[in-house]
Amino acid sequence: MAGSEEGRRGEPAVWTRDFRLFFTARSVSTLGTGMVPVAMSLGVIQAGYGATGVGLTLASSVVPMALLVLFGGVFADRFTPRRMMVGADIARVLSQVTTAVLFLTGTPALWQLMVISAVNGTAAAMFQPGLASLIPRIATDVQAAVATQRTSESFMLLLGPAVAGILVSAADVGVVFLMDAAGFAVSAVCLALLRLTGAPPPAQEGSVWRNLKEGWREFSSRTWMWGVILVWSVMGIAVFGPILPLGATIISAAYDAQAYGFVMSAYGAGTILGGLVAMRIKPVHPLAAGATAMFLYALQPLSIALRLPLPLMLACHVAAGVAMAFWGVMWMTSVQTQVAPGVLNRVHAYEVAGSIMALPIGQALAGPVAGVVGPEELLGASSVISVTGCVVLLAVPAVRRLRRVAATS
């Protein structure tokens, strides 16, 4: 594996100089990621555009991300991940400063917010694929590094909405976007300061379409990878998608909005705990261990469907958060260590696209389907499908038998 210069000199496997810079970059930018949806939603509502405006603005970010992330993988392999990531951060500095100015100086038009959200989604699509190939080059213990990063991101995503709410109440929506811009600026500087060695040669031969085909060939040749993404797509539509809209409705009706906040915080706390567990446990068969842990995730939709007493519902969400975070570390570690560096960004782009495209479908269908069968019944079915998905994963030999490796050189 091509580690950082500091790692080769004997520093701890994770906390090298480069990983500290990477950790700082991801932590500060993820705090903004946690703040912005709250701030944007409140800002759109304050501007008078209502729930429809909120949905259009948020969708304007998700759609470009889903459509363009494959090209982000190609460009990361052609122009190096760091250049793409720094460029994406700089673009988001400019877009978020623009958003802040619009809110601080008046009432922005809905189309302006939608355009800015689309720019941010495009930048995210250019940024995301490069994440897969950086960690193996800056830390000698890839799983510990992934777990550390994921734990920090979980904490920041838990903290972000609260910070955004305080800033909007005490100051203005625009202040949140200024903070987000500052976070992206810090991220760009930290990433630019990385001392990366052993980079694979840029994939500059052939057209963009040829590079995409090569990435697809590498992705589709790994049964363990496309098998997981296929199951994840089904679960995105039938499990992950319905949980948020139906969970908010059911929990708020059964208790109140504050209780829903507690439940979401419990899930966030579980993801932090799951990341800490993943720092310590290094199974020989990581995907088998992750799929086994994911059986606990079914407790989340099941607890809502049964309208369990609030303490039990909180405990179920903590368990689900632990399961999801542990699975996430096992999955990302496998991707980053099993795929050759020269195609890793493109392969990662395909698995990201496959994972996120199904989610908005599930969210969009949740309301109409729940109107026919009932929200509790739909989430009950989601819990069954969640368990079934784990069984299917463990039934696939390529997934079950995949062994942990240090890294692919």
VMD Tcl script that draws the C-alpha trace (Angstrom):
set ca {
  {0.00 0.00 0.00}
  {1.18 3.52 -0.69}
  {1.01 5.19 2.72}
  {1.98 8.71 3.64}
  {5.59 9.59 4.32}
  {4.83 10.05 8.01}
  {3.18 6.62 8.21}
  {6.30 4.99 6.80}
  {8.41 6.71 9.43}
  {6.56 4.90 12.16}
  {3.84 7.28 13.31}
  {0.58 5.72 14.54}
  {-1.35 3.88 11.84}
  {-4.20 6.41 11.78}
  {-3.11 9.75 13.19}
  {-0.51 10.73 10.60}
  {-0.07 14.36 9.63}
  {-2.06 13.79 6.45}
  {-4.90 12.02 8.21}
  {-5.16 14.85 10.74}
  {-5.58 17.29 7.84}
  {-8.13 15.00 6.16}
  {-9.99 14.51 9.44}
  {-10.19 18.28 9.95}
  {-11.40 18.83 6.39}
  {-14.17 16.26 6.66}
  {-15.23 17.26 10.17}
  {-15.71 20.97 9.47}
  {-17.42 20.44 6.11}
  {-19.71 17.75 7.53}
  {-20.82 20.14 10.27}
  {-22.03 22.39 7.47}
  {-23.72 19.44 5.80}
  {-25.69 18.94 9.00}
  {-26.60 22.62 9.28}
  {-27.61 23.47 5.72}
  {-30.80 21.37 5.28}
  {-32.26 22.92 8.44}
  {-31.19 26.44 7.47}
  {-32.36 26.08 3.87}
  {-35.74 24.68 4.94}
  {-36.28 27.48 7.45}
  {-35.08 30.09 4.99}
  {-37.38 28.86 2.22}
  {-40.35 28.82 4.58}
  {-39.53 32.30 5.92}
  {-39.36 33.49 2.30}
  {-42.93 32.29 1.84}
  {-42.39 29.35 -0.52}
  {-43.83 26.72 1.83}
  {-43.26 22.98 1.91}
  {-43.32 22.76 -1.88}
  {-40.46 25.23 -2.09}
  {-38.48 23.25 0.48}
  {-38.96 20.05 -1.51}
  {-37.97 21.69 -4.80}
  {-34.87 23.28 -3.30}
  {-33.63 20.09 -1.65}
  {-34.39 18.01 -4.75}
  {-32.39 20.49 -6.84}
  {-29.31 19.33 -4.95}
  {-30.00 15.58 -4.93}
  {-30.79 15.18 -8.63}
  {-27.47 16.57 -9.99}
  {-25.60 14.53 -7.38}
  {-27.25 11.30 -8.54}
  {-26.89 12.08 -12.26}
  {-23.31 13.38 -12.28}
  {-21.47 11.33 -9.65}
  {-20.37 8.79 -12.30}
  {-18.63 11.57 -14.21}
  {-17.10 12.71 -10.93}
  {-15.45 9.29 -10.68}
  {-14.03 9.58 -14.19}
  {-12.71 13.09 -13.61}
  {-11.15 12.06 -10.28}
  {-9.19 9.33 -12.05}
  {-8.25 11.67 -14.90}
  {-7.30 14.81 -12.95}
  {-6.52 13.28 -9.50}
  {-9.01 13.16 -6.64}
  {-7.45 16.02 -4.69}
  {-7.80 18.52 -7.53}
  {-11.45 17.60 -7.99}
  {-12.15 17.77 -4.26}
  {-10.41 21.11 -3.73}
  {-12.17 22.52 -6.79}
  {-15.53 21.30 -5.50}
  {-14.89 22.89 -2.11}
  {-13.98 26.21 -3.72}
  {-17.17 26.10 -5.82}
  {-19.20 25.53 -2.66}
  {-17.46 28.41 -0.87}
  {-18.65 30.72 -3.64}
  {-22.16 29.27 -3.79}
  {-22.72 29.43 -0.04}
  {-21.38 32.99 0.22}
  {-23.82 33.91 -2.55}
  {-26.67 32.25 -0.64}
  {-25.71 34.10 2.54}
  {-25.68 37.44 0.73}
  {-29.10 36.77 -0.80}
  {-30.63 36.02 2.61}
  {-28.82 38.80 4.47}
  {-29.78 41.49 1.95}
  {-33.40 40.53 1.21}
  {-35.63 37.68 0.12}
  {-34.08 35.40 -2.53}
  {-36.21 34.11 -5.38}
  {-37.00 30.42 -5.33}
  {-35.29 29.87 -8.66}
  {-32.10 31.40 -7.26}
  {-32.08 28.96 -4.35}
  {-32.77 26.06 -6.70}
  {-29.88 27.04 -8.98}
  {-27.52 27.36 -6.02}
  {-28.66 23.97 -4.69}
  {-27.99 22.46 -8.13}
  {-24.48 23.93 -8.09}
  {-23.89 22.41 -4.65}
  {-25.20 19.03 -5.81}
  {-22.91 19.13 -8.84}
  {-19.94 20.01 -6.62}
  {-20.80 17.13 -4.29}
  {-20.86 14.78 -7.28}
  {-17.36 15.90 -8.21}
  {-16.14 15.64 -4.59}
  {-17.59 12.33 -3.42}
  {-15.77 9.77 -5.62}
  {-12.33 10.97 -4.53}
  {-13.00 10.10 -0.90}
  {-12.58 6.40 -1.63}
  {-8.98 6.64 -2.83}
  {-7.57 9.16 -0.35}
  {-7.77 7.19 2.91}
  {-5.64 4.23 1.72}
  {-2.91 6.75 0.83}
  {-2.88 8.64 4.13}
  {-3.41 5.92 6.75}
  {-1.88 2.47 7.13}
  {-4.92 1.13 9.00}
  {-7.74 1.73 6.55}
  {-10.57 0.34 8.70}
  {-9.56 2.39 11.75}
  {-9.27 5.50 9.57}
  {-12.71 4.92 7.98}
  {-14.24 4.29 11.41}
  {-12.64 7.41 12.86}
  {-13.85 9.53 9.95}
  {-17.38 8.07 10.10}
  {-17.60 8.62 13.86}
  {-16.63 12.27 13.49}
  {-19.10 12.74 10.63}
  {-21.87 11.15 12.69}
  {-21.15 13.52 15.56}
  {-21.11 16.55 13.26}
  {-24.38 15.50 11.60}
  {-25.88 15.17 15.07}
  {-24.57 18.58 16.14}
  {-25.26 20.46 12.90}
  {-29.07 20.79 13.07}
  {-28.91 22.10 16.65}
  {-26.26 24.66 15.74}
  {-28.29 25.77 12.72}
  {-31.43 26.19 14.81}
  {-29.59 28.33 17.36}
  {-27.99 30.53 14.68}
  {-31.25 31.06 12.80}
  {-33.04 32.00 16.03}
  {-30.28 34.24 17.36}
  {-29.07 35.82 14.11}
  {-30.15 35.03 10.54}
  {-30.33 32.16 8.06}
  {-27.55 33.81 6.10}
  {-25.11 33.36 9.00}
  {-25.45 29.59 8.71}
  {-24.44 29.71 5.05}
  {-21.45 31.92 5.89}
  {-20.33 29.30 8.42}
  {-20.81 26.56 5.83}
  {-18.70 28.53 3.34}
  {-15.97 28.92 5.96}
  {-16.05 25.16 6.56}
  {-15.56 24.44 2.86}
  {-12.69 26.95 2.77}
  {-10.97 25.14 5.66}
  {-11.58 21.83 3.90}
  {-10.03 23.10 0.64}
  {-6.92 24.34 2.45}
  {-6.47 21.10 4.42}
  {-6.87 18.93 1.32}
  {-4.44 21.12 -0.62}
  {-1.82 20.62 2.12}
  {-1.89 16.81 1.93}
  {1.44 15.22 1.01}
  {0.24 12.40 -1.20}
  {2.68 9.85 -2.61}
  {2.33 6.76 -4.74}
  {-0.54 8.09 -6.83}
  {-1.78 5.81 -9.64}
  {-1.25 7.20 -13.16}
  {-4.13 9.39 -14.37}
  {-6.71 7.61 -16.53}
  {-6.29 9.89 -19.54}
  {-6.47 7.32 -22.32}
  {-9.67 7.17 -24.33}
  {-12.87 9.14 -24.04}
  {-14.93 9.84 -20.97}
  {-17.37 7.16 -22.12}
  {-14.56 4.64 -22.41}
  {-13.48 5.49 -18.88}
  {-17.08 5.05 -17.71}
  {-17.25 1.65 -19.39}
  {-14.01 0.61 -17.73}
  {-15.40 1.64 -14.36}
  {-18.60 -0.31 -15.03}
  {-16.57 -3.37 -16.05}
  {-14.61 -3.23 -12.81}
  {-17.80 -2.70 -10.79}
  {-19.84 -5.42 -12.48}
  {-17.00 -7.95 -12.29}
  {-17.25 -8.01 -8.49}
  {-20.26 -10.04 -7.45}
  {-19.91 -8.95 -3.84}
  {-20.16 -5.30 -4.88}
  {-23.03 -5.30 -7.34}
  {-24.85 -7.83 -5.18}
  {-24.76 -5.49 -2.20}
  {-25.82 -2.50 -4.29}
  {-28.73 -4.47 -5.77}
  {-29.99 -5.38 -2.30}
  {-29.33 -1.81 -1.11}
  {-31.39 -0.39 -3.98}
  {-34.37 -2.53 -3.00}
  {-33.95 -1.52 0.63}
  {-33.61 2.13 -0.41}
  {-37.07 1.99 -1.97}
  {-38.77 -0.25 0.58}
  {-36.93 0.49 3.84}
  {-34.70 3.57 3.98}
  {-36.95 5.77 1.84}
  {-40.20 5.40 3.80}
  {-38.67 5.70 7.29}
  {-38.12 9.46 7.39}
  {-41.45 10.78 6.01}
  {-43.59 8.13 7.72}
  {-41.54 8.12 10.91}
  {-41.94 11.88 11.31}
  {-45.70 11.58 10.79}
  {-46.30 8.63 13.10}
  {-44.00 9.68 15.95}
  {-45.24 13.26 15.94}
  {-48.84 12.04 16.07}
  {-48.17 9.47 18.78}
  {-46.09 11.82 20.92}
  {-45.01 15.25 19.65}
  {-42.40 16.98 17.53}
  {-39.95 17.09 20.42}
  {-40.18 13.31 20.78}
  {-39.34 12.95 17.10}
  {-36.23 15.04 17.68}
  {-35.23 12.76 20.57}
  {-35.72 9.71 18.37}
  {-33.53 11.12 15.60}
  {-30.89 12.06 18.14}
  {-30.96 8.51 19.49}
  {-30.26 7.19 15.99}
  {-27.42 9.69 15.62}
  {-25.97 8.63 18.95}
  {-26.13 5.03 17.75}
  {-24.11 5.85 14.64}
  {-21.40 7.38 16.83}
  {-21.34 4.27 19.01}
  {-21.25 2.03 15.94}
  {-18.24 3.91 14.59}
  {-16.43 3.45 17.89}
  {-17.18 -0.27 17.85}
  {-15.86 -0.53 14.29}
  {-12.55 0.98 15.40}
  {-11.99 -2.03 17.65}
  {-13.52 -5.00 15.85}
  {-11.75 -6.21 12.70}
  {-13.57 -9.32 11.46}
  {-11.96 -11.65 8.95}
  {-15.12 -11.46 6.83}
  {-16.14 -7.78 7.07}
  {-19.26 -7.85 4.89}
  {-20.59 -10.94 6.66}
  {-20.07 -9.20 10.00}
  {-21.67 -6.01 8.72}
  {-24.69 -7.83 7.27}
  {-25.14 -9.69 10.55}
  {-25.11 -6.42 12.46}
  {-27.68 -4.98 10.04}
  {-30.33 -7.37 11.37}
  {-30.64 -4.82 14.18}
  {-31.64 -2.12 11.71}
  {-35.09 -3.69 11.33}
  {-35.82 -2.48 14.87}
  {-36.09 1.09 13.58}
  {-39.11 0.71 11.25}
  {-40.59 -1.99 13.51}
  {-40.52 0.23 16.61}
  {-42.33 2.99 14.71}
  {-44.87 0.62 13.17}
  {-45.71 -0.80 16.61}
  {-45.73 2.67 18.22}
  {-43.61 1.33 21.06}
  {-43.29 3.36 24.27}
  {-40.82 6.18 23.75}
  {-37.95 4.66 25.85}
  {-38.13 1.42 23.86}
  {-38.33 3.32 20.59}
  {-35.22 5.30 21.55}
  {-33.36 2.07 22.37}
  {-34.37 0.56 19.02}
  {-33.09 3.61 17.17}
  {-29.79 3.50 19.02}
  {-29.41 -0.15 17.98}
  {-30.30 0.68 14.38}
  {-27.74 3.49 14.34}
  {-25.04 1.17 15.67}
  {-25.87 -1.37 12.96}
  {-25.85 1.14 10.11}
  {-22.56 2.73 11.19}
  {-20.83 -0.63 11.68}
  {-22.04 -1.81 8.28}
  {-20.90 1.46 6.69}
  {-17.35 1.05 7.99}
  {-17.19 -2.61 6.90}
  {-18.47 -1.68 3.45}
  {-16.22 1.33 2.82}
  {-13.16 -0.50 4.13}
  {-13.88 -3.36 1.73}
  {-14.34 -1.02 -1.23}
  {-11.19 0.95 -0.47}
  {-8.97 -2.09 0.05}
  {-10.31 -4.54 -2.56}
  {-10.31 -2.29 -5.64}
  {-7.16 -1.22 -7.51}
  {-6.29 2.48 -6.98}
  {-6.34 3.27 -10.70}
  {-10.08 2.57 -11.00}
  {-11.21 3.04 -7.40}
  {-12.77 6.46 -7.88}
  {-14.90 5.28 -10.80}
  {-15.94 2.09 -9.05}
  {-16.85 4.06 -5.94}
  {-18.92 6.42 -8.10}
  {-20.96 3.50 -9.41}
  {-21.69 2.15 -5.95}
  {-22.60 5.63 -4.67}
  {-24.95 6.18 -7.61}
  {-26.59 2.81 -7.07}
  {-27.04 3.53 -3.38}
  {-28.55 7.00 -3.58}
  {-30.76 6.74 -6.67}
  {-33.28 4.45 -4.98}
  {-33.71 6.61 -1.86}
  {-35.76 9.46 -3.39}
  {-37.96 6.87 -5.12}
  {-38.77 5.34 -1.75}
  {-39.41 8.75 -0.24}
  {-41.71 9.75 -3.10}
  {-43.70 6.49 -3.00}
  {-43.99 6.33 0.80}
  {-46.96 8.70 1.06}
  {-49.09 7.25 -1.75}
  {-48.44 3.64 -0.73}
  {-49.08 4.42 2.94}
  {-52.38 5.99 1.90}
  {-53.44 2.65 0.44}
  {-52.09 0.13 2.96}
  {-51.57 2.34 6.03}
  {-48.31 3.86 7.34}
  {-47.86 1.35 10.19}
  {-48.46 -1.55 7.84}
  {-45.95 -0.17 5.33}
  {-43.25 0.23 7.97}
  {-44.03 -3.24 9.29}
  {-43.37 -4.55 5.78}
  {-40.19 -2.46 5.70}
  {-38.89 -4.25 8.79}
  {-39.55 -7.64 7.17}
  {-37.82 -6.55 3.95}
  {-34.87 -5.25 5.99}
  {-34.39 -8.68 7.61}
  {-34.84 -10.38 4.26}
  {-32.18 -8.16 2.71}
  {-29.68 -9.22 5.38}
  {-30.52 -12.88 4.77}
  {-29.96 -12.43 1.04}
  {-26.60 -10.74 1.63}
  {-25.42 -13.59 3.83}
  {-26.71 -16.14 1.30}
  {-24.44 -14.78 -1.46}
  {-21.08 -16.60 -1.19}
  {-19.12 -13.69 -2.68}
  {-20.46 -11.38 0.03}
  {-20.30 -13.85 2.90}
  {-16.78 -15.07 2.13}
  {-15.07 -11.80 1.24}
  {-11.97 -11.62 3.43}
  {-10.42 -8.56 4.98}
  {-7.21 -7.33 3.37}
  {-4.90 -4.48 4.32}
  {-5.08 -2.70 0.95}
  {-4.83 -3.19 -2.78}
  {-1.62 -1.93 -4.27}
}
mol new
graphics top color blue
foreach p $ca { graphics top sphere $p radius 0.5 }
foreach p [lrange $ca 0 end-1] q [lrange $ca 1 end] { graphics top cylinder $p $q radius 0.2 }
display resetview
